Amino acid sequence: MSLPLSMIATSMVAFTLGLLTTWPIIHRLRTKLADATWTTLHDPLTGMLNRAGLHAALTNSTPAQPVIVALIDLDNFKHVNDTHGHHIGDQLLITIGNRITDLAALHDGTAARLAGDEYAALLPARTDDLERVADTFATVIAQPVTLPAGDDAVTLTVTASLGLVLADTTDCLTQAGLHRADIAMYHAKRHGHSRHAVYRPGMTMPPAQHHRGPRLRDRRHSTGEVTA
């Protein structure tokens, strides 16, 4: 009996030592996998969800639950970069992203940065008063932002144009939700800055002269360029 028990004990010790040796490797691999997954679903500048992450959030939401899809586009953001530099522009994007994320969380929703100065929010449709929701986001976004600029500070105020639509989670996010919100947002921009519009059945994209040019996400997809 002593020999088999000795062999079993030796095997258990060897197994334990092997596990202790390989565990750091397994831990590193799991960490790398988690990091890769996070990178796939999040925007590297703001830490918000990206487009893929927003799709995942919609997929994981309660089936057939109505949601408010809001597309948020900052007005004249290029002027910030041109005047103050991309470093200030990036800080402003992060600050506005935090505001949008906090507002979405207050509504038990989620938010994402889609590209450049364009954000989106998915909110449970606990109200059909989309005008009030839009006003809340626009008001909070337009609060002045004070950012460090070398030995000094700069205070900026940025407004946003919003397009909103009431959608169902069974709809395809890109085709039904964001696409319709995009149409509504362009209608908002057609009437000036700091405006919002709610998508109505039959609403179509306004004439091309009211567009600001190819969207950042479209240019990125067509050229492979990554635009901050």
C-alpha positions as CSV (number, residue, x, y, z in Angstrom):
1,M,0.0,0.0,0.0
2,S,2.8,2.4,0.8
3,L,4.2,2.4,-2.8
4,P,0.9,3.4,-4.5
5,L,0.3,6.0,-1.9
6,S,3.7,7.4,-2.4
7,M,3.2,7.5,-6.1
8,I,-0.1,9.3,-5.7
9,A,1.4,11.8,-3.3
10,T,4.3,12.4,-5.7
11,S,1.9,12.9,-8.6
12,M,-0.2,15.4,-6.6
13,V,2.9,17.4,-5.7
14,A,4.0,17.4,-9.3
15,F,0.5,18.5,-10.5
16,T,0.4,21.3,-7.9
17,L,3.9,22.5,-8.8
18,G,2.9,22.4,-12.5
19,L,-0.2,24.4,-11.8
20,L,1.7,27.0,-9.8
21,T,4.1,27.3,-12.7
22,T,1.5,27.6,-15.4
23,W,-0.9,29.8,-13.5
24,P,1.0,33.1,-14.2
25,I,1.0,32.2,-17.9
26,I,-2.8,31.5,-17.8
27,H,-3.4,34.7,-15.9
28,R,-1.4,36.8,-18.4
29,L,-3.3,35.2,-21.3
30,R,-6.6,35.9,-19.7
31,T,-5.6,39.5,-19.1
32,K,-4.5,39.9,-22.7
33,L,-7.8,38.5,-23.9
34,A,-9.8,40.8,-21.6
35,D,-7.7,43.8,-22.8
36,A,-8.2,42.8,-26.4
37,T,-12.0,42.4,-25.9
38,W,-12.1,45.8,-24.2
39,T,-10.2,47.5,-27.0
40,T,-12.5,46.0,-29.6
41,L,-15.6,47.5,-27.9
42,H,-14.3,50.8,-26.6
43,D,-13.1,54.1,-27.9
44,P,-9.4,54.6,-26.9
45,L,-9.6,58.3,-26.3
46,T,-12.7,58.6,-24.1
47,G,-13.1,55.0,-22.8
48,M,-16.7,55.0,-24.0
49,L,-18.2,52.3,-26.0
50,N,-17.5,52.5,-29.7
51,R,-19.8,51.4,-32.5
52,A,-19.2,47.7,-32.0
53,G,-19.7,48.2,-28.2
54,L,-23.0,50.0,-28.9
55,H,-24.2,47.1,-31.1
56,A,-23.3,44.7,-28.3
57,A,-25.2,46.8,-25.7
58,L,-28.3,46.7,-28.0
59,T,-27.9,43.0,-28.5
60,N,-27.7,42.3,-24.8
61,S,-30.7,44.5,-23.9
62,T,-34.2,43.2,-23.2
63,P,-35.8,41.9,-26.4
64,A,-38.6,44.0,-27.9
65,Q,-37.9,46.8,-25.4
66,P,-38.5,50.3,-26.9
67,V,-35.4,52.5,-26.7
68,I,-34.6,56.1,-27.5
69,V,-31.7,56.3,-29.9
70,A,-30.0,59.7,-29.7
71,L,-27.3,60.8,-32.2
72,I,-25.2,63.8,-30.8
73,D,-23.0,65.8,-33.1
74,L,-20.9,68.7,-31.7
75,D,-21.2,72.0,-33.6
76,N,-18.1,73.6,-35.2
77,F,-15.8,71.3,-33.3
78,K,-13.1,71.8,-36.1
79,H,-12.8,75.4,-34.9
80,V,-11.7,74.2,-31.5
81,N,-8.9,72.1,-33.0
82,D,-7.9,74.9,-35.4
83,T,-7.8,77.5,-32.7
84,H,-6.6,75.7,-29.6
85,G,-4.9,72.6,-31.0
86,H,-5.8,68.9,-30.9
87,H,-4.6,68.4,-27.3
88,I,-7.4,70.8,-26.1
89,G,-9.8,69.3,-28.6
90,D,-9.1,65.8,-27.2
91,Q,-9.7,67.0,-23.6
92,L,-12.9,68.6,-24.7
93,L,-14.1,65.4,-26.4
94,I,-13.3,63.5,-23.2
95,T,-15.2,66.0,-21.0
96,I,-18.3,66.0,-23.2
97,G,-18.1,62.2,-23.4
98,N,-18.2,62.0,-19.6
99,R,-21.2,64.3,-19.5
100,I,-23.1,62.2,-22.1
101,T,-22.1,59.0,-20.3
102,D,-23.3,60.4,-17.0
103,L,-26.6,61.5,-18.5
104,A,-27.2,58.2,-20.1
105,A,-26.5,56.4,-16.9
106,L,-29.0,58.6,-15.1
107,H,-31.6,57.2,-17.6
108,D,-30.3,53.6,-17.1
109,G,-28.9,53.8,-20.6
110,T,-25.6,53.6,-22.3
111,A,-23.5,56.0,-24.5
112,A,-20.8,55.7,-27.1
113,R,-18.4,57.8,-29.2
114,L,-18.9,56.7,-32.8
115,A,-16.2,58.8,-34.5
116,G,-14.7,62.3,-34.2
117,D,-17.1,64.6,-32.5
118,E,-20.1,62.3,-32.9
119,Y,-21.7,60.4,-30.0
120,A,-24.7,58.2,-29.5
121,A,-26.9,57.2,-26.5
122,L,-29.3,54.4,-26.0
123,L,-31.9,55.0,-23.4
124,P,-34.8,52.9,-22.1
125,A,-38.0,54.5,-23.5
126,R,-39.7,55.4,-20.2
127,T,-41.1,58.5,-21.8
128,D,-42.2,59.5,-25.3
129,D,-41.2,63.1,-24.6
130,L,-38.1,63.0,-26.8
131,E,-38.1,66.8,-26.9
132,R,-37.4,66.9,-23.1
133,V,-34.7,64.3,-23.4
134,A,-33.0,66.3,-26.2
135,D,-33.2,69.5,-24.2
136,T,-31.6,67.9,-21.2
137,F,-28.6,66.6,-23.2
138,A,-28.2,69.9,-25.1
139,T,-28.3,71.9,-21.9
140,V,-25.7,69.8,-20.1
141,I,-23.4,69.6,-23.1
142,A,-23.5,73.4,-23.5
143,Q,-22.2,74.1,-20.0
144,P,-18.8,75.9,-20.2
145,V,-15.7,73.6,-19.9
146,T,-12.5,74.9,-18.4
147,L,-9.4,73.0,-19.5
148,P,-5.7,73.4,-18.6
149,A,-3.6,74.9,-21.4
150,G,0.1,75.1,-20.4
151,D,0.5,77.5,-17.5
152,D,-3.0,78.9,-18.2
153,A,-6.5,77.7,-18.7
154,V,-9.0,78.0,-21.5
155,T,-12.8,78.0,-21.1
156,L,-14.8,76.8,-24.0
157,T,-18.5,76.4,-24.7
158,V,-19.6,73.9,-27.3
159,T,-23.1,73.2,-28.5
160,A,-24.5,70.1,-30.1
161,S,-27.1,69.1,-32.7
162,L,-29.2,66.1,-31.8
163,G,-31.3,63.6,-33.8
164,L,-33.6,61.3,-31.8
165,V,-35.8,58.4,-32.7
166,L,-38.0,55.9,-30.8
167,A,-36.9,52.5,-31.9
168,D,-37.4,48.8,-30.9
169,T,-34.4,46.7,-29.9
170,T,-35.5,44.1,-32.5
171,D,-34.7,46.7,-35.2
172,C,-31.2,46.6,-36.7
173,L,-29.3,49.4,-34.9
174,T,-27.5,50.8,-37.9
175,Q,-30.4,50.5,-40.4
176,A,-33.3,51.6,-38.1
177,G,-32.0,53.3,-35.1
178,L,-28.8,55.3,-35.9
179,H,-29.8,55.8,-39.5
180,R,-33.1,57.4,-38.6
181,A,-31.4,59.4,-35.8
182,D,-28.8,60.5,-38.4
183,I,-31.6,61.8,-40.7
184,A,-33.2,63.7,-37.8
185,M,-29.8,65.1,-36.8
186,Y,-29.2,66.6,-40.2
187,H,-32.6,68.2,-40.1
188,A,-31.6,69.8,-36.8
189,K,-28.4,71.1,-38.3
190,R,-30.4,72.5,-41.2
191,H,-31.9,75.0,-38.9
192,G,-28.7,76.1,-37.2
193,H,-26.6,75.2,-34.1
194,S,-27.8,73.8,-30.8
195,R,-30.9,72.3,-32.3
196,H,-32.6,68.9,-32.1
197,A,-35.1,67.0,-34.3
198,V,-37.1,63.9,-33.7
199,Y,-37.4,61.4,-36.5
200,R,-40.9,61.1,-38.0
201,P,-42.1,58.4,-40.4
202,G,-41.4,59.4,-43.9
203,M,-38.6,61.9,-42.9
204,T,-35.7,61.8,-45.5
205,M,-32.2,63.1,-45.6
206,P,-32.3,66.9,-46.4
207,P,-30.7,68.2,-49.6
208,A,-27.0,67.8,-49.9
209,Q,-26.2,71.5,-49.5
210,H,-27.3,71.1,-45.8
211,H,-24.8,68.4,-45.2
212,R,-21.4,69.3,-43.7
213,G,-19.6,66.9,-46.0
214,P,-18.7,63.2,-45.6
215,R,-19.1,62.0,-42.1
216,L,-15.9,61.2,-40.2
217,R,-17.0,57.6,-39.9
218,D,-17.6,57.4,-43.6
219,R,-14.2,58.9,-44.5
220,R,-12.5,56.5,-42.1
221,H,-14.3,53.5,-43.6
222,S,-13.5,54.5,-47.2
223,T,-9.8,55.5,-46.7
224,G,-8.8,53.5,-43.7
225,E,-7.8,56.7,-41.9
226,V,-8.3,56.9,-38.2
227,T,-9.6,60.4,-37.3
228,A,-9.7,61.6,-33.8
